[in-house]
Amino acid sequence: LLLSKDLGKHLLEVEDLLQKQALLEADIAAQSERVQALNAAALKFSELEGYQPCDPQIICNRVTHVRTCLEELGELAAKRRAELDESRRLWTFLQEMEEAEAWMREKERVLAAKARGREPRGVLALSSEHKAMLAELGSRRALLHQSLARGEQLAAQKRPGAGRVQEKLRDARLRWKKLEEATGLHQQRLQEALNFVQFNAETDDLVAWLQDTYRLVSSDDFGHDDYSTQALARKHRAVLDELEKHRAAVLALRKQLARLAPAQRQAVEVQIRVVEVEQLYGEVAEVAVLRRQWLQDALAVYRMFAEVHACEGWLDDKEQWLQKVEVPEELDEVEVVQHRFESLDQEMNSVMGRILDVNQVVQQLVDGGHPSAQEVRACQDHLNSR
């Protein structure tokens, strides 16, 4: 049994042989105690004085022979145990390689079957799956390195099966390298898909915001008085601030476009979309500048009307006073009236300055092509005529 050359043809068979070896070793251990007891009993006959039933030397030789046979049996058992352990290490390694290669083949199949995804939800799902696979790959890498290290030790011992071990080591390393390359390629494609989805999402957000902003800045509501126009002007300044902040996002589209995959970057519809966003931003910015000017003009008109109203109110008061004033007969009263006329002259000079300012504002509005230019001019002429 101990001289058998059967070391198993697979791991389960080796495990079975090791179990049988353990039973055999237990049997040898039990027989060793019996042999030791028998030897001790036999040696007593070699020490007898007087009558001796057998030559003491024969007894000693027989005891030595049995002890030697038992020691040789122990050595054979140890050698058989070592050979079986070595066989188990070999078949364990080969089975680990088989399992590792099967796992790698499965992952290669999964990677080959995975689509890159076009919708944001699909791309995010693939990204989550890929992260889980990378974590699994990291765990497998550590296990594989341990198995390869054991394989290197087996190959270095130059024992039977070393050539097969070397072959398995080469195959495993080559397949692992291909798997890592496939994983890297899939990650690159997935990142490209993520970049494209993010590019489309940010572009959609920009277009939606610009369209909403265009509706705001193209409004024909310029207020109906000074207060309402000032409120619209404040809101418009906030819109202009937001428009300036979004300028960076529009400019960044070109940088994002450059980071896309060549096929995505060179697609005609993608190029057109970027140009459309840039043009839309330019249109919104242009209309926003016009609306700011229109609000300023409207504010100027309402303030001009208010100033004209104030000036005409003053003129009405003075005309009524002049129509009622009479030349007094008393000297003291004449001096009072004269003093009032002197004050009137000073007030007229002050009002004249205000009227000149009104004329200047009117001229600016007319030159700027204000839609209410005709009404403003009529108001100016009426004031000047008075």
KAVEN-V508801 format. One record per residue. RES is the residue in one small letter. SS is DSSP state (H for helix, E for strand, L for the rest). PSI is psi as a letter, one per 40 degrees, with the letter a starting at -180 (999 if undefined). OMEGA is omega as a letter, one per 20 degrees, with the letter a starting at -180 (none if undefined). Layout:
# KAVEN-V508801
RES;SS;PSI;OMEGA
RES;SS;PSI;OMEGA
This chain:
# KAVEN-V508801
l;L;d;a
l;L;d;r
l;L;e;a
s;L;i;r
k;L;e;a
d;L;h;a
l;L;e;r
g;L;i;a
k;L;e;r
h;L;i;a
l;H;d;a
l;H;d;r
e;H;d;r
v;H;d;r
e;H;d;r
d;H;d;r
l;H;d;r
l;H;d;r
q;H;d;r
k;H;d;r
q;H;d;r
a;H;d;r
l;H;d;r
l;H;d;r
e;H;d;r
a;H;d;r
d;H;d;r
i;H;d;r
a;H;d;r
a;H;d;r
q;H;d;r
s;H;d;r
e;H;d;r
r;H;d;a
v;H;d;a
q;H;d;r
a;H;d;r
l;H;d;r
n;H;d;r
a;H;d;r
a;H;d;a
a;H;d;a
l;H;d;r
k;H;d;r
f;H;d;r
s;L;e;a
e;L;e;a
l;L;i;r
e;L;i;a
g;L;b;a
y;L;h;r
q;L;h;a
p;L;e;a
c;L;i;r
d;L;h;a
p;H;d;a
q;H;d;r
i;H;d;r
i;H;d;a
c;H;d;r
n;H;d;a
r;H;d;r
v;H;d;r
t;H;d;a
h;H;d;a
v;H;d;r
r;H;d;r
t;H;d;r
c;H;d;r
l;H;d;r
e;H;d;r
e;H;d;r
l;H;d;r
g;H;d;r
e;H;d;r
l;H;d;r
a;H;d;r
a;H;d;r
k;H;d;r
r;H;d;r
r;H;d;a
a;H;d;a
e;H;d;r
l;H;d;r
d;H;d;r
e;H;d;r
s;H;d;r
r;H;d;r
r;H;d;a
l;H;d;a
w;H;d;r
t;H;d;r
f;H;d;a
l;H;d;r
q;H;d;r
e;H;d;r
m;H;d;r
e;H;d;r
e;H;d;r
a;H;d;r
e;H;d;r
a;H;d;r
w;H;d;a
m;H;d;r
r;H;d;r
e;H;d;r
k;H;d;r
e;H;d;r
r;H;d;r
v;H;d;a
l;H;d;a
a;H;d;a
a;H;e;a
k;L;h;r
a;L;i;a
r;L;d;r
g;L;i;r
r;L;d;r
e;L;i;a
p;H;d;a
r;H;d;r
g;H;d;r
v;H;d;r
l;H;d;r
a;H;d;r
l;H;d;r
s;H;d;r
s;H;d;r
e;H;d;a
h;H;d;r
k;H;d;r
a;H;d;r
m;H;d;r
l;H;d;r
a;H;d;r
e;H;d;r
l;H;d;r
g;H;d;r
s;H;d;r
r;H;d;a
r;H;d;r
a;H;d;r
l;H;d;a
l;H;d;r
h;H;d;r
q;H;d;r
s;H;d;r
l;H;d;r
a;H;d;r
r;H;d;r
g;H;d;r
e;H;d;r
q;H;d;r
l;H;d;a
a;H;d;a
a;H;d;a
q;L;e;r
k;L;f;r
r;L;i;r
p;L;h;a
g;L;e;a
a;H;d;r
g;H;d;r
r;H;d;r
v;H;d;r
q;H;d;a
e;H;d;r
k;H;d;r
l;H;d;r
r;H;d;a
d;H;d;a
a;H;d;r
r;H;d;a
l;H;d;a
r;H;d;r
w;H;d;r
k;H;d;r
k;H;d;r
l;H;d;r
e;H;d;r
e;H;d;r
a;H;d;r
t;H;d;r
g;H;d;r
l;H;d;r
h;H;d;r
q;H;d;r
q;H;d;r
r;H;d;r
l;H;d;r
q;H;d;r
e;H;d;r
a;H;d;r
l;H;d;r
n;H;d;a
f;H;d;r
v;H;d;r
q;H;d;r
f;H;d;a
n;H;d;a
a;H;d;a
e;H;d;r
t;H;d;r
d;H;d;r
d;H;d;r
l;H;d;a
v;H;d;a
a;H;d;r
w;H;d;a
l;H;d;r
q;H;d;r
d;H;d;a
t;H;d;r
y;H;d;r
r;H;d;r
l;H;d;a
v;H;e;r
s;L;e;r
s;L;i;r
d;L;e;r
d;L;h;r
f;L;e;r
g;L;i;r
h;L;e;r
d;L;a;a
d;H;d;a
y;H;d;a
s;H;d;r
t;H;d;r
q;H;d;r
a;H;d;r
l;H;d;r
a;H;d;r
r;H;d;r
k;H;d;a
h;H;d;r
r;H;d;r
a;H;d;r
v;H;d;r
l;H;d;r
d;H;d;r
e;H;d;r
l;H;d;r
e;H;d;r
k;H;d;a
h;H;e;r
r;H;d;a
a;H;d;r
a;H;d;r
v;H;d;r
l;H;d;a
a;H;e;r
l;H;d;r
r;H;d;r
k;H;d;r
q;H;d;r
l;H;d;a
a;H;d;a
r;H;e;r
l;L;i;r
a;L;i;a
p;H;d;a
a;H;d;r
q;H;d;a
r;H;d;a
q;L;e;r
a;L;h;a
v;H;d;a
e;H;d;r
v;H;d;r
q;H;d;a
i;H;d;a
r;H;d;r
v;H;d;r
v;H;d;r
e;H;d;r
v;H;d;r
e;H;d;r
q;H;d;r
l;H;d;r
y;H;d;r
g;H;d;r
e;H;d;r
v;H;d;r
a;H;d;a
e;H;d;r
v;H;d;r
a;H;d;r
v;H;d;r
l;H;d;a
r;H;d;r
r;H;d;r
q;H;d;a
w;H;d;r
l;H;d;r
q;H;d;r
d;H;d;r
a;H;d;r
l;H;d;r
a;H;d;r
v;H;d;a
y;H;d;r
r;H;d;r
m;H;d;r
f;H;d;r
a;H;d;r
e;H;d;r
v;H;d;r
h;H;d;r
a;H;d;a
c;H;d;a
e;H;d;r
g;H;d;r
w;H;d;r
l;H;d;r
d;H;d;r
d;H;d;a
k;H;d;r
e;H;d;r
q;H;d;r
w;H;d;a
l;H;d;r
q;H;d;a
k;H;e;a
v;L;h;r
e;L;i;a
v;L;h;a
p;L;i;r
e;L;d;r
e;L;i;a
l;H;d;a
d;H;d;a
e;H;d;r
v;H;d;a
e;H;d;r
v;H;d;r
v;H;d;r
q;H;d;r
h;H;d;r
r;H;d;r
f;H;d;r
e;H;d;r
s;H;d;r
l;H;d;r
d;H;d;r
q;H;d;r
e;H;d;r
m;H;d;r
n;H;d;r
s;H;d;r
v;H;d;r
m;H;d;r
g;H;d;r
r;H;d;r
i;H;d;r
l;H;d;r
d;H;d;r
v;H;d;r
n;H;d;r
q;H;d;r
v;H;d;r
v;H;d;a
q;H;d;r
q;H;d;a
l;H;d;r
v;H;d;r
d;H;d;a
g;L;e;r
g;L;f;a
h;L;h;a
p;L;d;r
s;L;f;a
a;H;d;a
q;H;d;r
e;H;d;r
v;H;d;r
r;H;d;r
a;H;d;r
c;H;d;r
q;H;d;a
d;H;d;a
h;H;d;r
l;H;d;a
n;H;d;a
s;H;d;r
r;L;999;none
